[in-house]
Amino acid sequence: MGIMAVLQSAQRNSDNSDTTSRKSKATSAAKTTKSASKTSKTAASKPTTKRKRVDPETRRMNEALNGLVVEAPAPVIEVKEPGEFGRINILDVTPGEERGTYPARVEIGEPFKVTAQVFIEGRTKVGATAVVRNPRGRETMRLPMTCTNPGLDRWEVNLKCGEHSDLKPWEDGYAAVKRQLGIWTVTVEGWEDTYTSWLHDARIKVKVEDDVENALNSGAELLARWALTKESGITAKDRKVLEQAAETMANKELSPKERLAAGDNPEIAALHETHPLRDGLSASQPQRFKVERPKSSFAAWYQFFPRSEGATRDPQTGKITQGTLKTSISGLERAKAEGFDIVYLPPIFPIGVTNRKGRNNTLVAGPDDPGSPFGIGSELGGHDTVDPLLGTMDDFKALCQRAHELGLEIALDFALQCSPDHPWVKQHPEWFRHKPDGTIAFAENPPKKYQDIYPIDFNTDMPGIEKEVERVLNLWIDAGVTIFRIDNPHTKPVRFWQDVIATVTKRHPEVLFLAEAFTRPGMMRALSYVGFTQSHCYFPWRNTKEELAEYLPVTNGDDGYYQHNTFWPTTPDILTAYVRDNGIAGHCVRAVLAAMGSPSWGIYNGFELLENKQRPGFEEQIDNEKYEVKVRDWDKAKKYGVAKMLTALNKIRRSHPAALSYHNLTVLETSDPNILAFARHTPADLTGTGQADTLIVVVNLDGHDAHQAMVHLDLDKLGLPTDRPLNVRDELTGREFQWGWDNFVSLAPWADVAHVLTVQ
């Protein structure tokens, strides 16, 4: 029995079941057909309008349906301007664009979540699909969305723009990556799910034997129409499956259950999943995503001071000979060995003499005190000059070249401030704020005073300052810098950074910017809007289970589309009580939380050597490296084991797609207040390997005592199997376990401070 026969048989059966109802529908259908025909003739009579070619499949379906009474599918309603609804309603697509101006930001290949409200009137079922298109408009991904909250019509799906890459801007093949960067779009398509609506009712009617013939005939019509609908994209083989199912369902010689089974089975369900019949197809406005280069989100930073790297102390006199850019090669090699991919250097410019700070930020410097590298500028030069004590510009270029050979990027600190000796003070006195007595005001954050620093005043000549800063940044980019860590950007006008970053990245789109800003959420969001790719954050002060359980979902949630937080356990300015008080275990705990809690993390060197003594009354190190040269014995690192942990964590991160994203973290329930657990899950169609990737991180936050807890996994929510035990492997130790819904863990700081489990 062919499609025509199926439809005609269904028509006859329906006529016998409900003649009056069908006559009414037939009259209505005839009027509609006549009206459509008249409209078609009118359009065809216009000499400027070409007759649209009808493809054979559409013609075949039209012929098969001509004169037959079938349930009218939801039509596609043209949307001519923004704000109009299609046949299906689509609202609140997230992440949204503020004022339609600032798109969400993701790294190329980074998995992320899109949600939307998709609904139709009444109790009719709907479906939703997400379509990803690259900057040239080519479709790269099409995935079905899942309804996660039927009561609120909320649908969601995990997507990615392009494929993850670790290529650096100078490496072969990066040009292909560069072509994929820019504005991508995601469109949510809503559609009437006619098949699911029919199936829901048909199952009930067959079970209770109510209006069975009409239900089955409607199903036969639906399957026949599905087989002939080109938009479904089904193959010839699948079309045959639908045709045979329609024939079986129209066969009155079979029992109702047998007929229903023809359209209610795993084979048809699989077709509905991959190539559904989508009536009333409606599309949202394309949602824009700014896709940025590798390391814009997923990065591992390592910081050291070049003047301390390779520094030596004379055993007889105790006098220190500082390191140079040439001796700093050892720092690059250590960063590479520990698995980091960005080396961050504090300012390397000449340091002022006037009001130079001494050890531990004392107001008077001794004759051998090198001063703070943030007191920038002397008679030797300013922001465009290498401190002669470190070497020359050629030495810096050689350092960058060696870094690139090791696969490392160089990030340079850019602090837009000056010492009283900076050339700008004489050349551009209008760039600084003057007191009524005519003197230039030094930096203050009462009660703190920074007598060795003059802040810039942007109110008199911001265009001139912008031009000079752009010149300086381009000079360092030409030398090999690909990332700038901007010191205190929140104390400068947002518009200033917007102008500077736009100008610099227009010429050098590969350059990234990290904001060293600890401030209000509004300012942080504004800085991300204008081009700061990553940011420091309040992670160092989130140490308890309650604090971390609240903070991790925030930094790995919707905020992560704009503010890419980088987790640093310590910095030259930050040494918390937790790191001070919890010894080796505490250092390892904070490293695990930083490396696994955020796609971007960083380590300030000396962490491996347990440098954790605070200056009394301050959350920073005693004998702070900002004010003196450090001589370190790196041979001692092995006895602590922290460097080994850092290396292991970076290896785990590189090996697991689940570590890449700011949008896949779930905090897990645990029964002990000192045991924190969270999972990262990326589905199979986004990993690039064809297999789902799940990491489960369990940490004992107590650096002194052992703790036990039950860890609960919501297997369904995490997309994990529920019909068998999970085989998990601890990536830190190699041990294997079987896990399920509820799991016992015991962690002792002298043995295992954490589990990083991979679901096998």
C-alpha positions in Angstrom: 0.0 0.0 0.0 1.6 3.3 -1.1 1.4 6.7 0.5 -1.7 7.7 -1.6 -3.5 4.5 -0.5 -2.6 5.0 3.1 -4.0 8.5 3.1 -7.1 7.4 1.2 -7.7 4.5 3.5 -7.3 6.7 6.5 -9.7 9.1 5.0 -12.4 6.4 4.4 -11.9 5.1 8.0 -12.2 8.5 9.4 -15.3 9.3 7.3 -17.0 6.1 8.7 -16.1 7.1 12.2 -17.2 10.7 12.3 -19.0 11.8 9.1 -20.4 15.0 10.4 -17.2 16.3 11.8 -15.2 15.4 8.7 -17.7 17.1 6.4 -17.3 20.3 8.3 -13.5 20.0 8.1 -13.7 19.1 4.4 -15.7 22.3 3.7 -13.2 24.3 5.6 -10.3 22.7 3.8 -11.9 23.2 0.4 -12.3 26.9 1.1 -8.7 27.2 2.2 -7.5 25.3 -0.9 -9.7 27.5 -3.2 -8.4 30.7 -1.5 -4.8 29.5 -1.8 -5.3 28.6 -5.4 -6.8 32.1 -6.2 -3.8 33.7 -4.4 -1.4 31.6 -6.4 -3.0 32.5 -9.7 -2.9 36.2 -8.8 0.8 36.1 -7.9 1.6 34.1 -11.1 -0.2 36.7 -13.3 2.3 39.4 -12.2 5.0 39.7 -14.9 7.8 40.5 -12.4 7.2 37.3 -10.4 8.8 34.0 -11.4 6.9 30.8 -10.9 8.5 29.0 -8.0 9.7 25.5 -8.9 8.1 22.8 -6.7 10.4 19.9 -6.0 9.1 16.4 -6.7 8.8 15.4 -3.1 6.6 18.4 -2.3 4.5 17.8 -5.4 4.1 14.2 -4.5 2.9 15.1 -1.0 0.5 17.7 -2.3 -0.9 15.3 -4.7 -1.3 12.6 -2.0 -3.1 15.1 0.2 -5.2 16.7 -2.4 -8.9 16.3 -1.7 -8.3 14.3 1.5 -9.2 15.4 4.9 -6.2 15.4 7.2 -5.5 17.3 10.3 -4.0 20.6 9.2 -0.4 21.0 10.5 0.7 24.2 12.2 1.8 26.6 9.4 5.1 28.5 9.3 4.3 32.1 10.0 6.7 34.6 8.5 8.4 36.9 10.9 9.1 40.2 9.1 10.7 42.3 11.9 12.1 41.9 15.4 9.4 41.5 18.0 7.0 39.5 15.9 6.1 36.0 17.1 6.1 33.0 14.8 3.6 30.2 15.2 5.7 28.9 18.1 6.6 31.3 20.9 10.3 31.8 21.9 11.3 34.0 24.8 14.3 34.8 27.1 17.1 33.1 25.2 20.1 33.0 27.5 22.8 34.1 27.8 21.5 37.4 26.6 23.2 40.5 25.2 23.0 43.6 27.3 21.3 46.3 25.2 22.0 44.0 22.2 25.5 45.3 22.2 27.8 43.1 24.3 27.6 39.4 23.2 28.5 36.6 25.5 32.2 35.5 25.2 33.5 32.0 24.9 36.8 30.5 23.9 36.8 28.6 20.6 35.6 25.0 21.3 34.5 25.9 24.9 31.3 24.1 25.8 28.5 26.4 27.0 24.8 26.3 27.8 21.9 28.0 26.0 18.4 28.1 27.4 15.1 29.5 26.2 11.4 29.5 26.9 9.7 27.7 24.0 5.9 27.1 24.1 2.6 27.1 22.2 -1.0 27.6 23.3 -3.0 24.9 25.0 -1.7 21.5 25.7 0.0 20.9 22.4 3.6 19.6 22.7 6.5 21.5 21.3 10.1 20.8 20.5 13.2 22.9 20.2 16.4 22.9 18.3 19.6 25.0 18.6 21.6 25.9 15.5 25.1 27.2 15.6 26.6 29.3 12.7 30.1 30.6 12.2 31.0 34.2 11.3 30.3 33.4 7.6 26.9 32.1 8.3 27.7 28.4 7.8 25.9 26.0 10.1 28.4 24.0 12.2 26.2 22.4 14.8 22.5 21.5 15.2 21.3 19.8 18.4 18.0 19.1 20.0 17.2 21.0 23.2 15.8 19.3 26.3 12.9 20.6 28.4 14.4 20.9 31.9 11.4 22.8 33.5 8.1 22.0 31.8 6.2 24.2 34.3 8.2 27.2 33.0 8.7 26.0 29.4 12.4 26.2 29.9 14.6 24.3 27.3 18.4 24.0 27.3 21.3 22.5 25.4 25.1 22.4 25.6 26.8 23.8 22.5 30.2 24.9 21.3 31.5 27.2 18.6 34.3 25.5 16.7 36.8 23.0 17.9 39.2 23.4 20.9 42.7 24.3 20.0 46.0 24.8 22.0 47.7 26.5 19.1 49.6 29.7 20.0 49.5 32.8 17.7 53.0 32.2 16.4 52.6 28.5 15.6 51.9 26.9 12.3 48.2 26.3 11.8 47.1 29.3 13.9 45.8 31.0 10.7 43.1 28.4 10.5 42.1 29.1 14.1 42.1 32.8 13.5 39.6 32.5 10.7 37.1 31.0 13.1 37.3 33.8 15.6 34.7 36.6 15.7 30.9 36.8 16.1 29.1 33.4 15.9 25.4 33.0 16.3 23.0 30.6 18.0 19.4 30.4 16.8 16.7 28.6 18.8 14.1 26.9 16.6 10.7 26.0 18.1 8.2 23.7 16.5 5.0 21.9 17.1 5.8 18.4 18.1 2.9 16.8 16.3 4.2 13.3 16.7 4.6 13.5 20.5 1.2 15.2 20.9 -0.4 12.4 18.8 1.4 9.6 20.6 0.4 10.9 24.0 -3.3 10.8 23.2 -3.1 7.6 21.0 -1.6 5.6 23.8 -4.4 6.6 26.2 -7.2 6.0 23.6 -6.0 2.6 22.6 -5.6 1.5 26.2 -9.1 2.6 27.2 -10.6 1.7 23.7 -11.9 5.2 23.1 -12.1 6.7 19.6 -9.4 4.3 18.6 -10.0 4.4 14.8 -9.7 8.2 14.6 -6.5 8.1 16.7 -4.8 5.5 14.6 -5.9 7.0 11.3 -4.5 10.4 12.4 -1.3 8.6 13.2 -1.2 7.0 9.8 -1.7 10.4 8.1 1.0 11.9 10.3 3.6 9.3 9.5 2.8 9.5 5.8 3.2 13.2 5.8 6.4 12.9 7.8 7.8 10.6 5.2 7.2 13.2 2.5 8.4 16.3 4.4 11.7 17.4 3.0 12.5 19.7 6.0 12.9 16.6 8.2 16.0 15.7 6.3 15.3 11.9 6.4 17.1 9.4 4.2 15.4 7.2 1.6 15.8 4.3 4.1 14.2 6.2 6.9 11.4 7.3 4.6 10.7 3.7 3.8 10.4 3.0 7.5 7.8 5.7 8.0 5.9 4.6 4.9 5.7 1.0 6.1 4.7 2.2 9.6 1.9 4.3 8.1 0.7 1.3 6.1 0.6 -0.9 9.1 -1.2 1.7 11.2 -3.9 2.0 8.5 -4.4 -1.7 8.3 -7.7 -2.5 10.0 -7.1 -6.2 9.8 -4.6 -5.8 12.7 -5.5 -5.2 16.3 -5.3 -1.6 17.6 -2.3 -2.5 19.7 -0.4 -3.9 16.7 -1.3 -0.9 14.7 -0.2 1.5 17.4 3.1 -0.4 17.8 4.0 0.4 14.2 4.3 4.1 15.2 5.4 3.6 18.8 8.7 1.8 18.9 12.4 2.6 19.4 13.1 2.9 15.6 10.5 5.6 15.2 11.6 7.2 18.5 15.1 7.4 17.2 13.9 9.1 14.0 11.9 11.6 16.1 15.1 12.4 18.0 17.3 13.0 15.0 14.9 14.0 12.2 11.6 15.1 13.7 8.6 16.3 11.9 8.7 20.0 12.7 5.4 21.8 12.1 5.0 25.5 12.5 8.7 26.0 12.5 9.7 29.3 14.2 13.1 30.8 14.8 14.4 33.2 17.5 16.5 36.2 16.6 20.1 35.0 16.3 21.9 35.2 19.6 25.5 36.5 19.2 28.6 35.0 20.8 32.0 36.5 20.6 34.4 33.6 20.0 37.9 34.3 21.2 41.2 32.6 20.7 42.8 29.7 22.6 43.9 30.7 26.2 41.2 33.4 26.4 39.4 31.2 28.9 41.4 28.0 29.5 44.8 29.0 30.7 47.4 28.1 33.3 49.5 31.1 34.5 52.9 31.1 36.2 54.3 34.3 37.7 57.9 35.1 38.6 60.1 38.2 39.1 63.0 38.3 36.6 65.2 40.1 39.1 64.9 37.1 41.5 65.2 34.4 38.9 68.8 33.3 39.0 69.7 35.7 41.8 72.6 34.7 44.0 73.9 35.6 47.5 77.6 36.0 48.3 78.1 33.6 51.2 80.9 35.8 52.6 79.3 39.3 52.5 75.6 38.3 52.2 75.3 40.7 49.2 72.8 39.8 46.6 73.4 39.8 42.9 70.0 40.1 41.2 68.8 38.0 38.3 68.4 39.2 34.7 66.4 38.5 31.7 69.1 36.0 30.6 69.0 34.1 33.9 65.2 34.1 33.8 65.3 31.3 31.2 65.3 29.0 34.2 61.9 30.3 35.3 60.5 29.6 31.8 61.8 26.0 32.0 60.4 25.5 35.4 57.0 26.8 34.3 57.1 24.5 31.3 58.1 21.5 33.4 55.2 22.1 35.8 52.7 22.3 32.8 51.9 26.0 32.7 51.4 27.8 29.4 51.5 31.5 30.3 54.4 33.2 32.1 53.5 36.4 33.7 56.2 39.0 34.4 55.8 42.0 36.7 56.9 45.4 35.2 60.4 45.2 33.8 60.8 49.0 33.4 63.3 51.3 35.2 62.4 52.0 38.8 62.2 55.5 40.3 64.5 56.7 43.0 62.4 59.5 44.6 60.4 58.2 47.5 61.6 54.6 46.7 60.2 52.1 49.1 62.4 49.9 51.2 62.0 46.3 52.4 58.4 45.4 53.5 57.1 48.7 52.2 59.1 50.9 54.5 59.2 54.6 53.6 63.0 54.9 53.4 65.0 52.6 51.1 68.4 51.3 52.0 71.3 51.7 49.6 70.8 48.2 48.2 67.0 48.2 48.1 65.9 47.8 44.5 62.5 49.5 45.0 59.1 48.3 43.8 58.8 47.6 40.0 55.4 49.3 40.2 57.2 52.6 40.9 57.8 53.0 37.2 60.1 55.4 35.5 63.5 57.1 36.1 65.9 59.2 34.1 66.7 56.0 32.3 63.2 55.8 30.8 59.6 54.9 31.4 57.1 52.3 30.2 58.9 51.8 26.9 62.3 50.9 28.4 63.8 47.8 29.8 65.5 48.3 33.2 69.2 48.2 32.5 69.7 46.1 35.6 67.6 43.4 33.9 69.2 43.7 30.4 68.3 45.2 27.1 65.3 45.1 24.7 67.2 42.5 22.7 67.5 40.4 25.9 63.7 40.7 26.4 63.1 39.6 22.8 65.3 36.6 23.3 63.4 35.7 26.4 60.1 35.9 24.5 61.6 33.8 21.7 62.8 31.1 24.1 59.3 31.1 25.7 57.7 30.6 22.3 60.1 27.7 21.6 58.9 26.1 24.9 55.2 26.7 23.9 54.8 29.4 26.5 53.2 32.8 26.1 54.6 35.9 27.8 52.2 38.1 29.7 53.7 41.5 30.8 52.3 43.6 33.6 51.3 47.1 32.6 50.7 49.4 35.5 49.5 52.8 34.3 51.2 54.9 37.0 54.5 56.7 37.4 57.3 57.3 39.9 58.1 61.0 40.5 61.1 60.4 38.2 59.1 59.2 35.2 59.8 61.1 31.9 56.1 61.8 31.6 56.1 63.9 34.7 58.2 66.5 32.9 57.0 65.9 29.4 53.3 65.9 30.3 52.6 67.5 33.7 49.0 67.9 32.6 48.6 64.1 32.9 48.8 64.3 36.7 46.6 65.7 39.4 48.0 68.7 41.2 47.2 69.9 44.7 46.3 73.5 45.4 49.9 74.1 46.4 51.1 73.1 42.9 52.6 69.7 43.9 51.6 66.5 42.2 49.4 64.2 44.3 50.8 60.7 45.0 48.6 57.7 45.1 46.5 57.1 48.2 43.9 54.5 49.4 43.5 55.8 53.0 45.0 54.8 55.3 47.4 53.3 52.7 49.8 55.8 51.0 52.0 55.2 48.0 54.5 58.0 48.0 56.6 56.4 45.3 53.7 56.5 42.8 51.9 59.2 40.9 48.5 58.2 39.5 47.4 59.4 36.0 44.7 62.0 35.8 42.5 61.4 32.7 40.4 64.5 32.8 42.7 66.9 30.9 44.0 64.9 28.0 42.6 61.4 27.7 43.1 61.2 23.9 46.8 62.0 24.4 47.2 59.4 27.1 45.4 56.8 25.0 47.7 57.5 22.0 50.8 57.1 24.2 49.6 53.9 25.8 48.7 52.4 22.5 52.3 53.2 21.3 53.8 51.6 24.3 51.7 48.4 24.1 52.4 48.0 20.4 56.1 48.3 21.2 56.0 45.3 23.6 53.7 43.3 21.3 56.3 43.7 18.6 58.9 42.4 21.0 56.9 39.2 21.6 54.2 39.9 24.3 50.8 38.4 23.5 49.1 39.1 26.9 48.9 42.1 29.2 48.0 41.9 32.9 46.7 45.4 33.6 47.3 46.6 37.2 44.2 48.2 38.8 42.2 48.9 35.6 39.2 49.8 37.7 40.9 53.0 38.9 40.9 54.3 35.3 38.0 55.3 33.1 36.3 52.3 31.4 36.0 54.3 28.2 39.8 54.7 28.3 40.3 51.0 28.2 37.6 50.5 25.6 39.4 52.9 23.3 42.9 51.5 23.9 41.9 47.8 23.7 39.9 48.4 20.5 42.7 50.1 18.8 45.4 47.6 19.9 43.3 44.5 19.1 42.3 45.9 15.7 46.0 45.6 14.7 46.8 42.6 16.9 43.6 40.6 17.5 45.5 37.8 19.2 46.4 40.0 22.2 44.6 39.2 25.4 44.1 41.4 28.5 43.8 40.3 32.2 42.3 42.7 34.7 43.9 42.8 38.1 40.7 44.3 39.6 39.1 43.5 43.0 36.1 45.7 43.0 32.3 46.0 42.5 30.4 43.7 40.2 29.3 46.5 37.9 32.8 47.7 37.2 34.0 44.1 36.7 31.2 43.5 34.1 32.0 46.8 32.3 35.7 45.9 32.1 34.8 42.6 30.5 32.5 44.3 28.0 35.3 46.5 26.8 37.8 43.8 26.2 39.3 42.3 29.4 39.4 38.6 28.6 40.2 37.4 32.1 40.2 38.8 35.6 41.5 38.3 39.1 38.8 37.6 41.6 37.9 36.9 45.2 38.8 33.2 45.1 41.7 33.6 47.7 39.1 34.6 50.4 36.7 31.8 49.6 37.9 29.1 51.9 35.1 27.4 53.8 32.7 24.8 52.3 29.8 27.2 52.4 31.8 30.0 50.7 33.1 27.8 48.0 29.8 26.0 47.4 28.2 29.5 46.8 31.2 30.9 44.8 32.0 28.1 42.4 28.6 28.1 40.7 28.7 31.9 40.3 32.1 32.0 38.7 31.2 29.0 36.6 27.7 30.2 35.7 26.2 33.0 33.7 28.8 35.4 35.0 31.4 33.2 33.2 30.1 34.4 29.8 31.6 37.8 30.6 34.0 37.7 33.6 36.5 34.9 33.1 37.8 34.6 36.7 41.3 33.3 37.1 41.9 31.5 40.4 45.2 32.4 42.1 45.8 30.8 45.6 48.4 33.6 46.3 49.9 36.6 44.7 52.7 39.0 45.7 49.9 41.1 47.3 47.8 38.3 48.8 48.6 35.7 51.4 45.5 34.5 53.3 45.3 33.0 56.8 44.2 29.7 55.2 47.5 29.3 53.3 49.5 30.5 56.3 47.9 28.0 58.7 47.4 24.8 56.7 50.9 23.8 55.6 51.7 21.5 52.7 48.2 20.1 52.7 46.7 23.6 52.6 48.8 24.6 49.6 47.8 21.4 47.8 44.1 22.0 48.6 44.1 25.5 47.3 45.9 24.3 44.1 43.3 21.6 43.5 40.5 24.1 44.0 42.1 26.7 41.8 43.0 24.3 39.0 39.8 22.3 38.9 37.4 25.1 40.1 38.1 27.4 37.2 39.3 26.9 33.6 41.9 29.6 34.2 44.2 29.5 37.2 47.6 30.8 38.2 50.5 30.3 40.6 52.9 32.8 42.0 56.3 31.2 42.2 57.5 30.4 45.7 54.2 28.5 46.3 56.2 25.4 45.7 58.6 26.3 48.5 55.8 27.0 51.1 56.5 30.7 51.3 53.6 31.4 53.6 54.8 33.8 56.4 52.7 36.9 56.7 53.8 40.4 57.4 52.3 41.2 60.9 48.9 42.8 60.4 48.8 42.3 56.7 47.5 39.6 54.3 50.8 39.5 52.4 54.2 37.9 52.7 56.9 39.1 55.0 59.9 40.1 53.1 57.7 40.8 50.1 59.3 40.3 46.7 57.8 43.5 45.5 60.4 45.4 47.6 63.4 43.1 47.5 65.2 40.4 45.4 64.5 36.9 46.5 67.2 34.2 46.4 65.5 30.8 46.3 66.9 27.3 46.6 64.7 25.4 44.1 66.2 22.0 45.1 64.0 22.2 48.2 60.8 22.0 46.2 61.0 18.2 45.9 60.7 17.7 49.6 57.4 19.5 49.9 55.7 17.8 46.9 53.7 20.9 46.0 55.4 21.2 42.6 54.5 17.6 41.8 50.9 18.4 42.6 50.9 21.5 40.3 52.3 19.4 37.5 49.7 16.6 38.0 46.9 19.1 38.0 48.0 20.7 34.7 48.3 17.3 33.1 44.7 16.4 34.2 43.4 19.7 32.9 45.0 19.2 29.5 43.7 15.6 29.2 40.0 16.3 30.0 37.6 18.4 27.9 35.4 18.7 31.1 38.1 21.1 32.5 37.7 23.6 29.6 34.4 25.2 30.3 33.0 27.9 32.6 29.6 26.4 32.2 29.6 22.8 33.4 30.2 22.7 37.1 27.8 21.2 39.7 28.3 21.3 43.4 27.6 17.9 45.0 26.0 17.2 48.4 28.4 16.0 51.1 27.7 15.0 54.7 30.7 16.6 56.3 31.3 20.4 56.7 35.0 20.0 55.7 34.4 17.9 52.6 33.6 19.8 49.4 32.7 18.0 46.2 31.8 19.2 42.7 31.6 17.7 39.2 32.4 18.9 35.7 30.5 17.1 32.9 30.7 17.6 29.1 28.5 15.4 26.9 29.8 13.2 24.2 28.9 15.4 21.3 31.0 18.3 22.6 34.2 16.6 23.8 35.7 16.0 20.4 36.4 12.4 21.4 32.9 11.0 20.9 32.8 10.1 24.6 31.3 12.0 27.5 33.9 13.4 30.0 33.1 13.7 33.7 35.4 14.8 36.5 34.4 14.5 40.1 36.5 16.6 42.6 36.4 15.8 46.3 38.5 17.9 48.7 39.2 17.8 52.4 39.4 21.5 53.3 41.0 20.7 56.7 44.8 20.8 56.4 45.3 19.0 59.8 42.7 16.3 60.4 41.1 13.5 58.4 37.4 13.6 57.5 34.9 11.2 56.1 31.7 11.9 54.2 29.0 10.5 51.9 29.0 12.2 48.5 25.8 12.2 46.6 25.7 12.1 42.8 22.5 12.9 41.0 23.3 10.6 38.1 20.4 11.7 36.0 21.2 15.3 36.3 24.9 14.7 35.5 24.0 12.6 32.4 25.6 9.5 34.0 24.4 5.9 33.7 21.8 4.9 36.3 21.6 1.1 35.5 25.1 0.1 36.6 27.9 1.1 39.0 30.3 3.7 37.8 34.0 2.8 37.4 36.0 5.8 38.5 39.8 6.4 38.5 41.6 8.9 40.8 43.8 10.9 38.4 46.1 11.9 41.3 46.9 8.4 42.5 45.8 5.9 39.8 43.5 4.1 42.2 40.1 2.9 41.0 36.7 2.7 42.7 33.1 1.9 42.0 30.6 4.7 42.6 26.9 5.2 42.4 24.3 7.5 43.9 25.8 7.7 47.3 29.5 7.2 48.0 31.8 7.0 51.0 35.1 9.0 51.0 37.8 9.4 53.6 40.6 12.0 53.1 43.5 12.6 55.3 45.9 15.6 54.9 49.0 13.4 55.4 47.8 11.0 52.6 45.2 12.3 50.1 44.0 15.8 50.4 41.7 15.3 47.4 40.3 12.9 44.8 40.1 14.0 41.2 38.0 11.2 39.7 37.4 10.4 36.1 34.3 8.4 35.2 35.5 5.6 33.0 
